Amino acid sequence: MIFNSFSFILIFLPIVVTVHYLLKRLHRPLVSKCFLLLASFFFYGYHNKRALALLILSILINYGVSLLMIRNETRPGLKKLLLFFGVSGNLGVLIYCKYLGFFSELAASLFHSDFVMSSLILPLGISYYTFSQIAYLADCHKDSSAFCSLLDYMLFVSFFPKVTIGPIAFSSEMIPWFDRSVTEETDYDRIGAGLMAFAFGLAKKMMMADTLARYVDWGYLNIDMLGTTHAFLIMIAFTMQIYFDFSGCCDMARGVCLMLGMDLPRNFDSPYRALSINEFWKRWHITLTRFFRTYVYFPLGGNRKGKIRTYVNYFIVFLLSGLWHGASLNFLLWGMMHGIGIIISKLISPVSSKWPKALRFVLTFMFVNLAWVYFRADDIPTAHRFFGQLFTGGIVPVEALFVVASTPPEFKTLQWLISAFTPLDIYYTGSIIVIGVLAFSVFASICMKNTDERIESFTPSRRLAIVSALLLVLGILSLTAFSKFIYVNF
């Protein structure tokens, strides 16, 4: 099941929220947790029962390892061995499910072989729940107080708002919320903030990200006819698409949690406002950056072993980040670019910090845009063809086919009305709408309040209720086709 579907919005979510608060009024905290666990299993296994079976098996094995570590608290050598096997097992399953085909193809190309293997299953969200479980094992190894009951652990790993698309929450963040949500007085402001966040997130996905996807899909299907003009527009469009797509799903996840009386860690902080690559990664996918910093960067030595080692550690972290995002060479190259970008950002920071903010913003924003090309392209040659058009394709008029393919259906009537009462024809009205949508998306992502800022300053009002209701209705009316979130693939 996905957030942006009729079954989730109109059936699953209302039932779960209603039953959750009914059980809360009956003072049945244990029953309420069991209900949320069953709802999470139903949500995850709705389309793939085998993936649900693998998730449950993974949960039970990891909990067993953590239990053995706690029972052998006085035997540090055995605890370390259990941690090693637990982490190795998680990574082994992740590699088999997600990376077996990639590594097999890589080996086949290196050794000129035709033998290629692929996994039998790729469960949704496996990267997210694998990292959450690795963090839990590491925390239990470090501090036995991190250990929790089996019910709490199962709910933490499988909790439906975050299991398929994050954020990568820690058990110490989520488990206290499970208890608070079923014992504390109902906070209606929190529920209101959750409805607002869900509505804004749905609008980001359906009205912004999916509209911009039309630009991007047309561009990558017609690379050889782009020219600099279209390549530049499409590059910016994907930068905006992935922002509204991923931040939208995180808004919806956080909104659902708030409606249930809980909360999730913040995952976005207007990353396109960043003035350096280092700052960008403090704002983009915050929980992933936090995981790599805590469980990879610090164990590698962090910045405690000299500058060269520090920069090597940065590069390793972003190489792994690229691989986490996808099993292909272009994702690795994307991660390498950001690793190099972080190193350069650190090296020149004593000088660049004195540059005008506008210059630092433009340089950072354009670097992020260029790197996203490798992220979006199907492979590295495709990315290079795109760059060829971007830098040497020449300035050309906006193509009519691009305008027709990119104009949102919701604007067709407006386009017709403008053409009927002005001398502008459909081409010009369509061009204005297409460029206007793209310009608004840039403005919104950089200059407007993000949803987390709106949650923090939330005050119920009639105006906000009307805006949220309107966005929710428009988002639901846009649910005309199956549209996955980009990050659900990772």
Backbone torsions as a table, in degrees:
resi	resn	phi	psi	omega
1	MET	NA	146.1	178.7
2	ILE	-123.3	156.5	-177.6
3	PHE	-60.5	-42.6	-175.0
4	ASN	-90.3	64.1	177.7
5	SER	-143.1	152.9	178.6
6	PHE	-60.2	-41.2	-176.5
7	SER	-62.7	-36.0	179.8
8	PHE	-76.2	-50.1	-172.3
9	ILE	-71.5	-40.8	-172.2
10	LEU	-96.7	-16.7	-177.0
11	ILE	-123.8	-63.4	-171.9
12	PHE	-61.6	-54.0	-175.2
13	LEU	-62.9	-48.2	178.2
14	PRO	-59.1	-39.2	179.9
15	ILE	-65.7	-46.2	-177.7
16	VAL	-63.0	-45.9	-178.9
17	VAL	-64.4	-43.9	-178.9
18	THR	-63.1	-49.4	-179.0
19	VAL	-64.9	-38.1	178.8
20	HIS	-57.8	-44.5	-178.1
21	TYR	-78.2	-28.0	172.9
22	LEU	-63.9	-44.8	177.8
23	LEU	-65.7	-33.5	177.6
24	LYS	-65.4	-41.3	179.1
25	ARG	-67.2	-27.3	177.6
26	LEU	-84.3	-0.2	179.2
27	HIS	57.5	54.3	178.4
28	ARG	-122.6	69.3	-176.1
29	PRO	-60.2	-40.0	-179.2
30	LEU	-66.4	-43.2	179.3
31	VAL	-65.2	-37.7	179.6
32	SER	-63.6	-42.7	177.5
33	LYS	-63.5	-42.8	179.3
34	CYS	-62.5	-39.2	177.9
35	PHE	-62.9	-44.9	178.8
36	LEU	-63.0	-35.3	178.1
37	LEU	-66.1	-46.2	179.1
38	LEU	-63.6	-39.8	177.7
39	ALA	-62.9	-39.2	179.3
40	SER	-65.9	-41.6	177.5
41	PHE	-63.7	-41.5	178.4
42	PHE	-62.9	-45.3	179.4
43	PHE	-58.6	-47.2	-175.5
44	TYR	-72.1	-38.4	-175.8
45	GLY	-92.0	8.7	-175.3
46	TYR	-56.9	-40.9	-177.9
47	HIS	-107.7	-14.0	-174.0
48	ASN	-148.8	98.4	-178.1
49	LYS	-69.6	-31.9	179.3
50	ARG	-66.7	-37.7	177.6
51	ALA	-64.5	-37.7	177.4
52	LEU	-64.9	-41.7	178.5
53	ALA	-61.2	-41.3	178.6
54	LEU	-65.6	-40.2	178.3
55	LEU	-60.6	-47.8	-178.7
56	ILE	-63.7	-42.9	178.4
57	LEU	-61.9	-43.1	178.4
58	SER	-61.0	-42.7	179.2
59	ILE	-61.1	-47.7	-176.6
60	LEU	-64.9	-40.5	-179.8
61	ILE	-67.3	-45.5	-179.8
62	ASN	-64.6	-38.6	177.8
63	TYR	-66.4	-38.0	177.0
64	GLY	-61.3	-41.2	178.3
65	VAL	-63.9	-43.5	179.3
66	SER	-64.4	-37.2	178.2
67	LEU	-64.6	-41.6	177.5
68	LEU	-64.2	-37.9	178.1
69	MET	-63.6	-41.5	-179.5
70	ILE	-67.0	-39.6	-179.0
71	ARG	-72.9	-14.9	177.2
72	ASN	-115.5	41.2	-177.1
73	GLU	-57.5	-34.5	-176.1
74	THR	-87.3	4.4	-179.1
75	ARG	-121.2	81.3	-174.5
76	PRO	-59.0	-34.4	179.4
77	GLY	-63.8	-43.8	178.9
78	LEU	-68.2	-38.4	177.4
79	LYS	-59.9	-43.2	-180.0
80	LYS	-65.4	-38.4	178.8
81	LEU	-65.6	-41.1	178.1
82	LEU	-63.8	-41.2	177.2
83	LEU	-61.5	-42.2	180.0
84	PHE	-61.0	-47.0	-179.4
85	PHE	-67.3	-36.7	178.9
86	GLY	-64.4	-48.6	179.7
87	VAL	-65.4	-43.2	-180.0
88	SER	-62.0	-40.4	179.1
89	GLY	-63.6	-44.1	177.7
90	ASN	-61.5	-46.3	-179.7
91	LEU	-67.0	-34.3	178.4
92	GLY	-63.0	-44.6	178.1
93	VAL	-65.0	-42.1	179.1
94	LEU	-61.5	-44.4	-179.8
95	ILE	-64.2	-43.2	-179.8
96	TYR	-62.3	-48.2	-174.5
97	CYS	-72.1	-36.7	-169.5
98	LYS	-108.2	-30.3	-169.1
99	TYR	-119.0	-2.8	-177.1
100	LEU	-58.4	-46.5	-179.9
101	GLY	-62.6	-41.1	-178.8
102	PHE	-63.5	-50.9	-178.9
103	PHE	-67.4	-33.5	178.1
104	SER	-65.9	-44.3	177.7
105	GLU	-65.3	-37.7	179.0
106	LEU	-63.9	-44.9	178.9
107	ALA	-65.7	-39.2	-179.7
108	ALA	-63.2	-39.1	179.3
109	SER	-71.0	-34.4	179.8
110	LEU	-71.0	-37.9	-176.1
111	PHE	-104.6	12.5	175.9
112	HIS	54.0	49.7	-179.4
113	SER	-115.2	154.3	176.5
114	ASP	-98.0	-2.7	-176.3
115	PHE	-82.3	115.9	-179.9
116	VAL	-130.0	132.7	178.6
117	MET	-105.6	156.2	174.6
118	SER	-144.9	153.6	-178.8
119	SER	-75.3	158.8	-178.8
120	LEU	-84.8	-17.0	-175.0
121	ILE	-151.9	141.7	173.1
122	LEU	-127.8	90.9	-177.3
123	PRO	-65.9	141.3	175.3
124	LEU	-62.4	138.1	173.9
125	GLY	73.8	11.7	-175.8
126	ILE	-61.6	-33.3	178.3
127	SER	-66.1	-37.5	-178.2
128	TYR	-70.1	-52.3	-175.8
129	TYR	-74.2	-23.6	174.2
130	THR	-66.5	-46.8	179.7
131	PHE	-65.1	-37.2	177.6
132	SER	-62.7	-39.4	-179.1
133	GLN	-73.6	-36.0	175.3
134	ILE	-62.4	-43.0	178.5
135	ALA	-62.1	-39.7	179.3
136	TYR	-64.0	-45.1	178.9
137	LEU	-61.6	-43.6	179.4
138	ALA	-63.2	-38.8	179.7
139	ASP	-68.5	-39.8	177.7
140	CYS	-65.7	-35.7	177.4
141	HIS	-65.9	-37.7	-177.9
142	LYS	-78.8	-37.9	-174.2
143	ASP	-148.2	116.8	-176.1
144	SER	-64.8	-18.8	179.2
145	SER	-68.4	-13.5	177.6
146	ALA	-73.8	-15.7	-179.1
147	PHE	-66.9	143.7	-177.8
148	CYS	-137.4	177.1	178.9
149	SER	-70.8	160.4	180.0
150	LEU	-62.3	-40.4	-179.8
151	LEU	-62.0	-47.4	179.3
152	ASP	-61.9	-39.9	-178.6
153	TYR	-66.9	-43.6	179.8
154	MET	-62.5	-40.8	179.4
155	LEU	-69.1	-39.1	178.5
156	PHE	-59.0	-46.7	-176.0
157	VAL	-72.7	-40.6	-170.7
158	SER	-99.2	1.6	-173.4
159	PHE	-51.6	121.6	-165.8
160	PHE	-61.7	-32.1	179.3
161	PRO	-64.1	-22.2	-173.7
162	LYS	-122.7	-9.6	-168.1
163	VAL	-65.0	-34.8	-174.7
164	THR	-94.9	-18.6	-171.5
165	ILE	-146.1	16.5	175.5
166	GLY	77.4	-168.9	6.6
167	PRO	-71.4	171.2	-179.8
168	ILE	-83.3	87.1	-177.6
169	ALA	-85.3	155.1	175.2
170	PHE	-96.9	153.0	-178.8
171	SER	-60.6	-34.7	-179.6
172	SER	-65.3	-21.0	178.0
173	GLU	-86.8	-40.3	-170.3
174	MET	-88.7	-43.4	-171.9
175	ILE	-60.5	-41.8	175.5
176	PRO	-58.6	-31.7	178.7
177	TRP	-66.9	-35.1	178.8
178	PHE	-59.6	-41.8	179.2
179	ASP	-70.5	-43.2	-178.0
180	ARG	-64.6	-37.4	-175.3
181	SER	-67.2	-23.3	-177.8
182	VAL	-106.1	-2.2	-178.1
183	THR	-121.4	-32.0	-176.5
184	GLU	-79.3	162.8	174.7
185	GLU	-61.9	144.7	-179.8
186	THR	-63.8	127.5	178.9
187	ASP	-100.4	101.8	-175.2
188	TYR	-71.2	-28.2	174.9
189	ASP	-64.3	-37.7	178.0
190	ARG	-65.1	-40.5	178.0
191	ILE	-64.0	-42.5	178.0
192	GLY	-61.6	-42.5	177.4
193	ALA	-63.2	-35.0	178.5
194	GLY	-67.1	-41.9	176.8
195	LEU	-62.4	-41.7	178.2
196	MET	-62.4	-47.6	-178.3
197	ALA	-62.1	-41.1	179.5
198	PHE	-64.1	-43.2	180.0
199	ALA	-63.9	-44.9	178.2
200	PHE	-63.4	-41.0	-179.9
201	GLY	-65.3	-42.0	178.4
202	LEU	-63.4	-40.7	178.7
203	ALA	-65.2	-40.2	177.3
204	LYS	-57.7	-45.0	-177.6
205	LYS	-70.2	-54.8	-170.3
206	MET	-79.3	-35.7	-173.8
207	MET	-97.0	-24.5	-179.1
208	MET	-107.7	-62.3	-174.4
209	ALA	-60.5	-46.3	-177.3
210	ASP	-70.9	-28.7	174.1
211	THR	-68.5	-45.9	179.0
212	LEU	-65.8	-27.8	177.9
213	ALA	-60.9	-29.4	177.2
214	ARG	-62.1	-42.8	178.4
215	TYR	-59.6	-51.7	-171.8
216	VAL	-65.6	-45.8	-178.4
217	ASP	-61.7	-42.9	177.7
218	TRP	-61.7	-42.8	-177.8
219	GLY	-63.1	-44.8	-177.4
220	TYR	-76.9	-14.7	172.8
221	LEU	-85.9	-14.8	-176.1
222	ASN	-132.1	44.3	-174.2
223	ILE	-57.5	-42.5	-172.3
224	ASP	-70.1	-8.6	178.8
225	MET	-115.1	14.6	-172.9
226	LEU	-72.9	-55.4	-168.3
227	GLY	75.0	170.8	-177.7
228	THR	-62.1	-39.2	-176.6
229	THR	-57.9	-56.8	-176.6
230	HIS	-69.7	-38.0	179.9
231	ALA	-60.2	-41.0	179.2
232	PHE	-65.4	-45.3	179.6
233	LEU	-61.9	-40.8	-176.8
234	ILE	-73.5	-35.3	175.7
235	MET	-60.8	-47.7	177.9
236	ILE	-63.5	-39.2	-178.3
237	ALA	-61.3	-41.7	179.5
238	PHE	-69.7	-36.4	175.8
239	THR	-57.0	-41.7	178.8
240	MET	-75.2	-38.7	-179.8
241	GLN	-58.9	-49.3	-175.0
242	ILE	-69.4	-30.7	176.7
243	TYR	-66.4	-51.7	-177.3
244	PHE	-69.0	-30.5	178.7
245	ASP	-68.1	-52.5	-175.1
246	PHE	-75.2	-44.2	178.5
247	SER	-66.3	-31.7	177.5
248	GLY	-63.6	-44.8	179.9
249	CYS	-68.1	-35.3	176.7
250	CYS	-66.9	-37.7	175.3
251	ASP	-61.4	-43.3	-179.3
252	MET	-65.9	-41.6	178.5
253	ALA	-62.5	-45.3	179.7
254	ARG	-67.0	-36.7	177.7
255	GLY	-61.7	-43.5	177.9
256	VAL	-60.6	-45.1	179.2
257	CYS	-61.0	-43.2	178.8
258	LEU	-63.1	-37.9	177.2
259	MET	-63.2	-28.4	179.1
260	LEU	-91.2	6.0	179.0
261	GLY	83.2	20.1	-178.4
262	MET	-123.9	-171.5	175.4
263	ASP	-153.2	160.3	176.7
264	LEU	-119.1	154.7	176.1
265	PRO	-64.7	149.5	-179.7
266	ARG	-67.5	138.2	-177.1
267	ASN	-119.4	-12.9	-179.2
268	PHE	-139.7	145.3	176.0
269	ASP	-144.9	64.8	-179.8
270	SER	44.7	64.5	-173.2
271	PRO	-62.0	-25.5	-178.5
272	TYR	-78.1	-0.1	170.5
273	ARG	-84.5	-6.0	-172.6
274	ALA	-60.7	146.9	179.1
275	LEU	-105.3	3.4	175.9
276	SER	-159.6	163.2	178.0
277	ILE	-65.5	-36.9	177.5
278	ASN	-59.3	-44.3	178.6
279	GLU	-68.5	-35.2	178.1
280	PHE	-55.6	-44.1	-177.0
281	TRP	-79.3	-6.8	168.9
282	LYS	-85.2	-11.1	-176.8
283	ARG	-114.1	-25.9	-176.7
284	TRP	-98.9	131.5	177.3
285	HIS	43.5	59.8	-171.7
286	ILE	-58.0	-38.7	-176.1
287	THR	-71.7	-31.0	175.4
288	LEU	-68.4	-45.0	177.1
289	THR	-59.0	-42.7	179.1
290	ARG	-61.9	-42.0	179.7
291	PHE	-61.6	-49.6	-178.9
292	PHE	-65.1	-36.4	178.3
293	ARG	-64.9	-42.8	-174.9
294	THR	-76.3	-41.5	-170.0
295	TYR	-109.6	-2.0	175.2
296	VAL	-126.7	-56.9	-175.3
297	TYR	-61.7	-51.2	-179.4
298	PHE	-64.9	-46.1	176.9
299	PRO	-61.0	-28.2	176.4
300	LEU	-73.8	-9.9	179.5
301	GLY	120.0	-11.2	178.8
302	GLY	56.4	-129.3	178.9
303	ASN	-109.0	22.9	-174.7
304	ARG	-91.4	-4.3	-174.0
305	LYS	-121.8	33.5	176.9
306	GLY	96.2	162.8	-175.0
307	LYS	-66.3	-43.1	-177.3
308	ILE	-62.0	-45.9	179.2
309	ARG	-63.8	-36.9	178.0
310	THR	-60.9	-44.8	-178.9
311	TYR	-68.5	-35.9	175.1
312	VAL	-62.0	-42.7	179.0
313	ASN	-62.3	-41.7	176.0
314	TYR	-58.0	-46.3	-176.8
315	PHE	-63.2	-42.5	179.0
316	ILE	-61.6	-44.6	-179.1
317	VAL	-58.9	-44.9	-176.5
318	PHE	-79.1	-24.6	171.2
319	LEU	-63.8	-44.6	177.4
320	LEU	-66.6	-35.9	178.1
321	SER	-63.0	-41.8	176.5
322	GLY	-61.6	-43.8	179.8
323	LEU	-66.4	-36.0	177.7
324	TRP	-60.2	-36.3	-176.9
325	HIS	-72.9	-25.4	-179.6
326	GLY	-177.7	150.8	-177.3
327	ALA	-91.9	71.7	176.2
328	SER	-159.5	161.8	-176.5
329	LEU	-67.4	-30.3	-179.3
330	ASN	-69.0	-31.4	174.5
331	PHE	-69.1	-38.6	175.9
332	LEU	-61.6	-43.4	179.6
333	LEU	-65.0	-39.2	175.7
334	TRP	-59.4	-45.6	177.7
335	GLY	-63.2	-40.4	178.0
336	MET	-62.4	-41.4	179.2
337	MET	-59.3	-43.5	-179.7
338	HIS	-71.8	-33.0	174.8
339	GLY	-61.9	-45.8	177.4
340	ILE	-65.6	-39.2	178.3
341	GLY	-61.3	-41.0	177.5
342	ILE	-62.6	-44.6	-178.3
343	ILE	-62.7	-46.7	178.9
344	ILE	-62.9	-41.2	179.2
345	SER	-58.8	-41.7	179.0
346	LYS	-68.8	-41.1	-175.9
347	LEU	-65.6	-39.6	-174.7
348	ILE	-96.2	1.7	-175.1
349	SER	-57.6	-36.5	177.7
350	PRO	-60.4	-30.6	180.0
351	VAL	-91.1	-46.2	-174.2
352	SER	-66.2	-26.1	179.8
353	SER	-63.0	-18.1	179.2
354	LYS	-93.2	-7.5	178.7
355	TRP	-71.8	157.8	175.5
356	PRO	-59.8	143.1	-178.7
357	LYS	-59.2	-36.9	-179.7
358	ALA	-60.7	-40.8	179.7
359	LEU	-66.7	-44.3	179.8
360	ARG	-63.7	-38.7	178.3
361	PHE	-63.1	-47.8	-177.3
362	VAL	-63.1	-45.0	-179.6
363	LEU	-61.9	-43.8	179.8
364	THR	-66.1	-45.2	-177.6
365	PHE	-62.9	-41.5	-179.3
366	MET	-70.9	-36.6	175.7
367	PHE	-60.7	-46.6	-180.0
368	VAL	-61.1	-41.7	178.2
369	ASN	-60.5	-48.0	-178.3
370	LEU	-63.2	-39.5	-180.0
371	ALA	-66.5	-35.1	179.9
372	TRP	-61.1	-23.2	179.0
373	VAL	-59.9	-43.5	177.4
374	TYR	-65.6	-32.7	179.6
375	PHE	-67.5	-41.0	-175.3
376	ARG	-83.5	-35.1	-175.8
377	ALA	-62.8	149.5	179.8
378	ASP	-67.0	-30.7	179.2
379	ASP	-157.8	175.0	-176.1
380	ILE	-66.0	-43.5	176.7
381	PRO	-57.2	-37.8	177.9
382	THR	-63.7	-41.5	177.6
383	ALA	-61.5	-40.9	-179.1
384	HIS	-68.8	-35.1	174.7
385	ARG	-63.7	-39.7	177.9
386	PHE	-62.9	-46.3	178.9
387	PHE	-61.9	-35.7	177.8
388	GLY	-59.2	-42.9	177.2
389	GLN	-68.7	-39.0	-177.4
390	LEU	-63.0	-42.4	-172.3
391	PHE	-97.9	-21.9	-176.7
392	THR	-131.0	6.9	-174.8
393	GLY	-77.1	-17.9	179.0
394	GLY	86.1	154.6	178.4
395	ILE	-79.7	121.9	-178.8
396	VAL	-130.1	157.3	175.7
397	PRO	-63.6	154.1	177.5
398	VAL	-62.8	125.7	-174.8
399	GLU	-70.9	135.8	-179.9
400	ALA	-61.0	-38.4	178.5
401	LEU	-61.6	-36.9	177.6
402	PHE	-65.0	-43.2	179.9
403	VAL	-62.8	-45.3	-178.7
404	VAL	-64.0	-44.4	-178.1
405	ALA	-69.8	-28.7	-172.3
406	SER	-96.8	-18.5	-177.6
407	THR	-66.1	121.8	-179.5
408	PRO	-62.3	140.8	179.2
409	PRO	-56.4	-33.2	-178.4
410	GLU	-61.9	-20.6	-176.9
411	PHE	-99.0	-0.7	-176.8
412	LYS	-61.0	-42.7	-179.9
413	THR	-65.4	-44.3	177.7
414	LEU	-60.1	-41.9	179.4
415	GLN	-61.5	-42.3	179.2
416	TRP	-64.9	-42.0	-179.8
417	LEU	-63.6	-42.9	178.9
418	ILE	-62.5	-42.7	-179.7
419	SER	-65.9	-31.4	-177.4
420	ALA	-73.0	-29.7	-174.0
421	PHE	-114.6	6.3	177.6
422	THR	-136.6	165.7	178.5
423	PRO	-75.4	-4.6	-178.2
424	LEU	-73.0	134.9	177.0
425	ASP	-89.5	-179.3	-174.4
426	ILE	-62.3	-34.9	179.8
427	TYR	-61.4	-47.3	-176.7
428	TYR	-71.3	-39.9	178.0
429	THR	-65.6	-39.6	177.1
430	GLY	-63.9	-41.1	178.5
431	SER	-62.4	-41.9	178.8
432	ILE	-62.0	-42.9	-179.2
433	ILE	-66.2	-45.6	-178.5
434	VAL	-62.4	-48.9	179.5
435	ILE	-67.0	-35.7	179.8
436	GLY	-64.3	-43.2	178.0
437	VAL	-61.4	-43.8	-179.4
438	LEU	-65.4	-43.4	179.4
439	ALA	-63.6	-41.2	178.6
440	PHE	-64.0	-39.4	-179.4
441	SER	-63.2	-40.0	177.0
442	VAL	-64.1	-46.1	179.9
443	PHE	-61.0	-45.5	-176.5
444	ALA	-64.8	-40.9	-176.3
445	SER	-72.0	-22.5	-175.6
446	ILE	-106.7	-41.5	-169.4
447	CYS	-101.9	-27.7	-176.1
448	MET	-85.9	159.3	175.3
449	LYS	-60.6	137.3	172.8
450	ASN	-83.6	169.7	-173.8
451	THR	-64.1	-37.1	179.5
452	ASP	-63.4	-38.3	175.9
453	GLU	-65.0	-37.0	177.8
454	ARG	-67.3	-37.2	177.8
455	ILE	-64.4	-44.6	-177.4
456	GLU	-64.7	-31.5	-179.6
457	SER	-104.7	20.3	-173.1
458	PHE	-63.8	127.8	171.7
459	THR	-137.1	120.9	-178.0
460	PRO	-57.5	136.2	177.5
461	SER	-154.5	157.8	179.8
462	ARG	-63.9	-40.1	-178.5
463	ARG	-62.7	-45.8	-179.4
464	LEU	-66.4	-36.8	178.4
465	ALA	-64.0	-41.5	179.6
466	ILE	-66.1	-44.2	179.6
467	VAL	-62.0	-46.0	-178.7
468	SER	-63.3	-43.3	179.6
469	ALA	-63.7	-41.2	179.7
470	LEU	-63.8	-45.3	179.0
471	LEU	-63.9	-38.4	179.3
472	LEU	-65.1	-44.2	179.6
473	VAL	-64.8	-46.1	179.2
474	LEU	-62.9	-38.6	177.9
475	GLY	-63.6	-43.8	179.7
476	ILE	-65.5	-40.5	178.4
477	LEU	-64.7	-21.7	179.7
478	SER	-85.4	-3.1	-178.3
479	LEU	-79.8	64.7	-176.6
480	THR	-101.1	-10.1	-178.3
481	ALA	-148.1	154.3	177.6
482	PHE	-68.3	124.8	-175.5
483	SER	-140.4	103.9	-180.0
484	LYS	-75.6	153.6	169.7
485	PHE	-74.3	143.1	-178.6
486	ILE	-58.0	-45.8	-173.0
487	TYR	-76.9	-5.6	176.1
488	VAL	-69.1	-18.5	178.3
489	ASN	-76.4	-11.6	-173.0
490	PHE	-105.5	NA	NA
